[in-house]
Amino acid sequence: MSSSGSPMTDLPETGSELPEIETPPVGTEEYFGAAFPAAQRYAEHLATTGIEWGLIGPREVDRLWTRHILNCAVVAEYVGESDVVGDVGSGAGLPGIPIALLRPDAKIVLIEPMERRVEWLSMVVDDLGLENVRIVRARVEELVDEEMFTVVTARAVKAMTTLIEWTREVISPGGRILALKGASVEGELVKAKKLIKRYRLSQPKIHVVDGGGILEVPSRVVEIVKK
């Protein structure tokens, strides 16, 4: 089910007074290329309407780029232009929107069950002019027989065992999970070992990615392929 909720608050006007957002690290503009202005606009949304609507905490403004936008953008390094990406529990559009900015030819589906978040996502996607993004209000496990993805992404969405159970039937053969995880991911993967074998998935790879040196604290991207 697609949704295109109407805005509940005014958009921040370009050039108007904004919170003091973290300065993007050196190399960020080059990393995003032509999409950098849209990425800046996205950061403005996170710092204003994102906080007002309760999608992000006010303390996150000081680390919007390093902890959130760039932390998620590096996932795009493992996404091809022909991929169909399902971003599970998209919330504030992380990592789906940064991927959409960097991979304009890929199709990105933001999957989010909460109505208020869906309305916010619709407002932001429209404002950024992201024609490669579609928003679906649902839980991913409800999309079996309705959607099929070559990639599913997730950030801070349950343990790996749950993510595998939720997404295995919406991933096409040869498709893959790309999950952003923290330092405890090795323990999660140990618990998921039986599921990985049962569902004939590949052995997980943990990619440690810093965006070519942009991130002082690299992101951990777990990749699991559906055989």
GUDO-908926 format. One record per residue (C-alpha): chain; x, y, z; residue number from 1; residue in three letters. Coordinates in pm, 1 decimal. Last residue first. Layout:
('A'; (X; Y; Z); NUM; 'ALA');
...
This chain:
('A'; (2148.2; -1841.4; -269.3); 227; 'LYS');
('A'; (2019.6; -1548.3; -68.0); 226; 'LYS');
('A'; (2320.5; -1331.4; 11.0); 225; 'VAL');
('A'; (2410.7; -1189.5; 353.3); 224; 'ILE');
('A'; (2599.1; -860.0; 383.4); 223; 'GLU');
('A'; (2659.8; -697.2; 722.6); 222; 'VAL');
('A'; (2759.7; -331.0; 694.5); 221; 'VAL');
('A'; (2968.2; -190.5; 976.9); 220; 'ARG');
('A'; (3017.7; 184.7; 952.6); 219; 'SER');
('A'; (3356.0; 342.8; 1013.8); 218; 'PRO');
('A'; (3425.3; 585.1; 1302.3); 217; 'VAL');
('A'; (3641.2; 862.6; 1158.6); 216; 'GLU');
('A'; (3408.5; 871.5; 858.5); 215; 'LEU');
('A'; (3526.5; 1056.7; 547.8); 214; 'ILE');
('A'; (3823.6; 826.5; 486.1); 213; 'GLY');
('A'; (3712.6; 673.6; 158.3); 212; 'GLY');
('A'; (3356.3; 632.6; 274.8); 211; 'GLY');
('A'; (3461.4; 470.3; 601.7); 210; 'ASP');
('A'; (3338.5; 115.7; 548.2); 209; 'VAL');
('A'; (3392.2; -199.3; 755.4); 208; 'VAL');
('A'; (3221.1; -473.5; 557.1); 207; 'HIS');
('A'; (3108.5; -774.4; 760.0); 206; 'ILE');
('A'; (3041.2; -1073.7; 537.9); 205; 'LYS');
('A'; (2778.3; -1326.4; 637.6); 204; 'PRO');
('A'; (2798.8; -1687.5; 518.3); 203; 'GLN');
('A'; (2553.0; -1725.4; 236.4); 202; 'SER');
('A'; (2188.8; -1810.5; 290.7); 201; 'LEU');
('A'; (2042.5; -2155.8; 254.8); 200; 'ARG');
('A'; (1735.1; -2087.6; 469.8); 199; 'TYR');
('A'; (1825.5; -2348.7; 729.4); 198; 'ARG');
('A'; (2197.4; -2259.6; 725.1); 197; 'LYS');
('A'; (2138.4; -1889.4; 787.0); 196; 'ILE');
('A'; (1876.7; -1975.3; 1047.0); 195; 'LEU');
('A'; (2122.5; -2197.3; 1235.2); 194; 'LYS');
('A'; (2394.2; -1928.4; 1234.6); 193; 'LYS');
('A'; (2167.2; -1645.3; 1349.9); 192; 'ALA');
('A'; (2278.7; -1663.3; 1714.3); 191; 'LYS');
('A'; (2643.9; -1647.0; 1604.9); 190; 'VAL');
('A'; (2554.2; -1357.1; 1376.4); 189; 'LEU');
('A'; (2407.9; -1157.6; 1663.2); 188; 'GLU');
('A'; (2724.6; -1209.4; 1868.1); 187; 'GLY');
('A'; (2939.7; -1084.7; 1579.4); 186; 'GLU');
('A'; (2713.1; -779.0; 1545.6); 185; 'VAL');
('A'; (2799.5; -644.3; 1890.5); 184; 'SER');
('A'; (3010.3; -358.1; 1748.2); 183; 'ALA');
('A'; (2715.1; -198.9; 1577.3); 182; 'GLY');
('A'; (2510.3; -293.8; 1274.5); 181; 'LYS');
('A'; (2395.8; -155.6; 941.3); 180; 'LEU');
('A'; (2225.9; -439.0; 753.8); 179; 'ALA');
('A'; (2261.4; -514.7; 383.6); 178; 'LEU');
('A'; (2053.3; -824.3; 307.8); 177; 'ILE');
('A'; (2096.5; -978.5; -32.7); 176; 'ARG');
('A'; (1944.1; -1089.4; -357.2); 175; 'GLY');
('A'; (2069.3; -1388.1; -552.9); 174; 'GLY');
('A'; (1720.1; -1533.2; -552.9); 173; 'PRO');
('A'; (1477.2; -1244.1; -481.6); 172; 'SER');
('A'; (1433.5; -1115.7; -128.4); 171; 'ILE');
('A'; (1072.0; -1078.8; -9.0); 170; 'VAL');
('A'; (1054.4; -1425.0; 148.9); 169; 'GLU');
('A'; (1372.9; -1389.2; 357.0); 168; 'ARG');
('A'; (1275.8; -1049.9; 498.6); 167; 'THR');
('A'; (1105.5; -1101.0; 834.4); 166; 'TRP');
('A'; (1285.9; -1419.6; 935.4); 165; 'GLU');
('A'; (1626.7; -1276.0; 841.6); 164; 'ILE');
('A'; (1557.0; -951.1; 1027.7); 163; 'LEU');
('A'; (1445.6; -1143.2; 1335.6); 162; 'THR');
('A'; (1764.5; -1351.1; 1349.4); 161; 'THR');
('A'; (1976.4; -1044.0; 1271.4); 160; 'MET');
('A'; (1844.0; -861.9; 1577.7); 159; 'ALA');
('A'; (1581.7; -588.6; 1549.8); 158; 'LYS');
('A'; (1584.5; -284.8; 1321.3); 157; 'VAL');
('A'; (1866.5; -45.1; 1412.4); 156; 'ALA');
('A'; (1938.6; 10.5; 1043.5); 155; 'ARG');
('A'; (1794.3; -206.0; 771.3); 154; 'ALA');
('A'; (1844.4; -266.0; 403.0); 153; 'THR');
('A'; (1685.2; -519.9; 173.3); 152; 'VAL');
('A'; (1836.8; -578.5; -168.7); 151; 'VAL');
('A'; (1713.2; -750.8; -485.9); 150; 'THR');
('A'; (1360.3; -687.4; -366.9); 149; 'PHE');
('A'; (1023.5; -851.1; -426.1); 148; 'MET');
('A'; (688.3; -700.8; -326.3); 147; 'GLU');
('A'; (329.5; -819.9; -306.5); 146; 'GLU');
('A'; (356.3; -1198.4; -254.3); 145; 'ASP');
('A'; (512.0; -1135.9; 90.6); 144; 'VAL');
('A'; (457.1; -768.6; 181.0); 143; 'LEU');
('A'; (312.6; -823.7; 528.8); 142; 'GLU');
('A'; (650.7; -940.3; 660.1); 141; 'GLU');
('A'; (790.9; -597.3; 567.5); 140; 'VAL');
('A'; (552.0; -416.9; 798.2); 139; 'ARG');
('A'; (337.6; -174.9; 607.0); 138; 'ALA');
('A'; (305.1; 182.1; 481.2); 137; 'ARG');
('A'; (487.4; 177.3; 150.3); 136; 'VAL');
('A'; (685.0; 474.5; 20.5); 135; 'ILE');
('A'; (831.4; 488.7; -329.9); 134; 'ARG');
('A'; (1162.3; 651.7; -419.0); 133; 'VAL');
('A'; (1325.3; 688.9; -761.4); 132; 'ASN');
('A'; (1155.2; 1023.8; -827.9); 131; 'GLU');
('A'; (1330.0; 1185.7; -533.3); 130; 'LEU');
('A'; (1224.6; 1548.7; -572.5); 129; 'GLY');
('A'; (1377.5; 1652.1; -239.9); 128; 'LEU');
('A'; (1053.5; 1818.1; -128.5); 127; 'ASP');
('A'; (845.2; 1520.5; -239.2); 126; 'ASP');
('A'; (1071.5; 1275.4; -54.3); 125; 'VAL');
('A'; (1057.6; 1497.4; 255.0); 124; 'VAL');
('A'; (678.6; 1527.1; 267.8); 123; 'MET');
('A'; (624.4; 1159.7; 192.9); 122; 'SER');
('A'; (874.8; 1061.2; 462.0); 121; 'LEU');
('A'; (695.7; 1279.6; 714.7); 120; 'TRP');
('A'; (358.9; 1127.4; 627.0); 119; 'GLU');
('A'; (503.9; 776.6; 651.9); 118; 'VAL');
('A'; (651.0; 860.9; 991.0); 117; 'ARG');
('A'; (311.8; 976.9; 1116.4); 116; 'ARG');
('A'; (142.3; 664.7; 981.2); 115; 'GLU');
('A'; (376.8; 409.9; 1142.7); 114; 'MET');
('A'; (432.9; 92.5; 937.5); 113; 'PRO');
('A'; (744.1; 199.0; 739.1); 112; 'GLU');
('A'; (888.4; 47.1; 422.7); 111; 'ILE');
('A'; (1081.4; 296.8; 208.1); 110; 'LEU');
('A'; (1108.4; 147.0; -140.7); 109; 'VAL');
('A'; (1413.6; 253.3; -340.8); 108; 'ILE');
('A'; (1451.9; 190.3; -712.5); 107; 'LYS');
('A'; (1808.6; 229.3; -840.4); 106; 'ALA');
('A'; (1883.0; 483.4; -1113.2); 105; 'ASP');
('A'; (1935.0; 771.6; -868.0); 104; 'PRO');
('A'; (2195.3; 574.3; -666.9); 103; 'ARG');
('A'; (2365.4; 832.9; -443.3); 102; 'LEU');
('A'; (2053.1; 1026.2; -345.8); 101; 'LEU');
('A'; (1844.7; 708.6; -318.1); 100; 'ALA');
('A'; (2106.8; 553.0; -89.7); 99; 'ILE');
('A'; (2095.2; 861.9; 135.3); 98; 'PRO');
('A'; (1713.6; 830.0; 140.8); 97; 'ILE');
('A'; (1699.9; 457.7; 223.3); 96; 'GLY');
('A'; (1951.5; 442.3; 510.0); 95; 'PRO');
('A'; (1781.6; 595.9; 700.2); 94; 'LEU');
('A'; (1458.3; 749.4; 577.6); 93; 'GLY');
('A'; (1354.6; 893.2; 914.3); 92; 'ALA');
('A'; (1176.8; 569.6; 1004.3); 91; 'GLY');
('A'; (1272.4; 322.0; 731.1); 90; 'SER');
('A'; (1158.6; 12.5; 916.2); 89; 'GLY');
('A'; (1290.7; -200.3; 630.4); 88; 'VAL');
('A'; (1443.3; -20.2; 331.2); 87; 'ASP');
('A'; (1349.0; -235.4; 32.1); 86; 'GLY');
('A'; (1595.5; -180.5; -251.7); 85; 'VAL');
('A'; (1533.2; -266.6; -615.5); 84; 'VAL');
('A'; (1877.1; -284.5; -775.1); 83; 'ASP');
('A'; (1959.4; -175.8; -1130.9); 82; 'SER');
('A'; (2199.0; 104.6; -1032.1); 81; 'GLU');
('A'; (2387.4; -127.7; -799.5); 80; 'GLY');
('A'; (2396.2; -113.3; -419.3); 79; 'VAL');
('A'; (2707.0; -213.6; -220.8); 78; 'TYR');
('A'; (2865.9; 134.5; -216.4); 77; 'GLU');
('A'; (2518.7; 266.8; -135.0); 76; 'ALA');
('A'; (2566.2; 135.5; 220.1); 75; 'VAL');
('A'; (2814.8; 421.8; 264.9); 74; 'VAL');
('A'; (2522.9; 665.3; 277.9); 73; 'ALA');
('A'; (2405.2; 527.4; 613.1); 72; 'CYS');
('A'; (2692.3; 644.7; 834.6); 71; 'ASN');
('A'; (2712.8; 947.0; 606.0); 70; 'LEU');
('A'; (2359.1; 1058.5; 692.0); 69; 'ILE');
('A'; (2333.1; 936.8; 1052.2); 68; 'HIS');
('A'; (2630.7; 938.2; 1284.3); 67; 'ARG');
('A'; (2869.7; 1152.6; 1079.8); 66; 'THR');
('A'; (2625.8; 1389.4; 912.3); 65; 'TRP');
('A'; (2364.5; 1440.8; 1181.8); 64; 'LEU');
('A'; (2615.3; 1456.3; 1465.8); 63; 'ARG');
('A'; (2540.2; 1784.7; 1642.0); 62; 'ASP');
('A'; (2172.8; 1762.8; 1543.1); 61; 'VAL');
('A'; (2142.5; 1425.0; 1722.3); 60; 'GLU');
('A'; (2074.3; 1585.2; 2061.4); 59; 'ARG');
('A'; (1732.5; 1696.4; 1935.6); 58; 'PRO');
('A'; (1621.5; 1333.7; 1894.6); 57; 'GLY');
('A'; (1504.9; 1207.0; 1556.8); 56; 'ILE');
('A'; (1170.6; 1104.2; 1417.4); 55; 'LEU');
('A'; (967.6; 1297.4; 1675.4); 54; 'GLY');
('A'; (769.6; 1516.0; 1435.6); 53; 'TRP');
('A'; (934.6; 1835.5; 1553.8); 52; 'GLU');
('A'; (1278.3; 1669.2; 1549.7); 51; 'ILE');
('A'; (1246.7; 1551.8; 1190.1); 50; 'GLY');
('A'; (1075.1; 1877.8; 1097.4); 49; 'THR');
('A'; (1383.0; 2073.7; 1198.9); 48; 'THR');
('A'; (1722.0; 1898.5; 1215.5); 47; 'ALA');
('A'; (1616.3; 1602.8; 999.8); 46; 'LEU');
('A'; (1467.5; 1837.6; 741.7); 45; 'HIS');
('A'; (1783.6; 2048.6; 731.5); 44; 'GLU');
('A'; (1993.6; 1734.0; 683.6); 43; 'ALA');
('A'; (1770.3; 1640.3; 389.8); 42; 'TYR');
('A'; (1832.1; 1982.9; 238.2); 41; 'ARG');
('A'; (2205.2; 1925.8; 271.7); 40; 'GLN');
('A'; (2168.4; 1587.4; 100.2); 39; 'ALA');
('A'; (1969.6; 1756.8; -176.9); 38; 'ALA');
('A'; (2251.7; 2007.9; -224.8); 37; 'PRO');
('A'; (2505.3; 1718.8; -227.2); 36; 'PHE');
('A'; (2330.9; 1513.1; -497.6); 35; 'ALA');
('A'; (2556.5; 1642.8; -775.6); 34; 'ALA');
('A'; (2857.7; 1487.8; -602.9); 33; 'GLY');
('A'; (2765.9; 1302.4; -285.0); 32; 'PHE');
('A'; (3122.8; 1196.6; -201.9); 31; 'TYR');
('A'; (3271.9; 1520.5; -335.6); 30; 'GLU');
('A'; (3050.9; 1725.3; -104.6); 29; 'GLU');
('A'; (3135.4; 1498.0; 188.8); 28; 'THR');
('A'; (3513.1; 1520.3; 138.0); 27; 'GLY');
('A'; (3585.2; 1716.4; 453.7); 26; 'VAL');
('A'; (3327.6; 1627.9; 717.3); 25; 'PRO');
('A'; (2983.7; 1792.7; 696.5); 24; 'PRO');
('A'; (2944.8; 2071.6; 953.8); 23; 'THR');
('A'; (2709.5; 1957.9; 1230.1); 22; 'GLU');
('A'; (2381.4; 2149.3; 1220.2); 21; 'ILE');
('A'; (2333.6; 2471.3; 1416.0); 20; 'GLU');
('A'; (1954.3; 2484.5; 1420.7); 19; 'PRO');
('A'; (1798.5; 2667.1; 1127.0); 18; 'LEU');
('A'; (1698.2; 3026.2; 1056.0); 17; 'GLU');
('A'; (1574.7; 3058.5; 699.9); 16; 'SER');
('A'; (1806.8; 3023.2; 397.7); 15; 'GLY');
('A'; (1605.5; 2744.3; 239.3); 14; 'THR');
('A'; (1261.4; 2745.3; 397.3); 13; 'GLU');
('A'; (1196.8; 2477.6; 653.1); 12; 'PRO');
('A'; (881.0; 2296.3; 545.7); 11; 'LEU');
('A'; (562.0; 2398.3; 719.3); 10; 'ASP');
('A'; (387.9; 2146.7; 938.1); 9; 'THR');
('A'; (141.9; 1861.2; 900.2); 8; 'MET');
('A'; (242.1; 1779.7; 542.5); 7; 'PRO');
('A'; (-1.3; 1563.4; 345.3); 6; 'SER');
('A'; (37.2; 1187.5; 335.7); 5; 'GLY');
('A'; (140.3; 1013.8; 16.1); 4; 'SER');
('A'; (99.6; 646.9; 94.4); 3; 'SER');
('A'; (148.3; 331.9; -103.5); 2; 'SER');
('A'; (0.0; 0.0; 0.0); 1; 'MET');
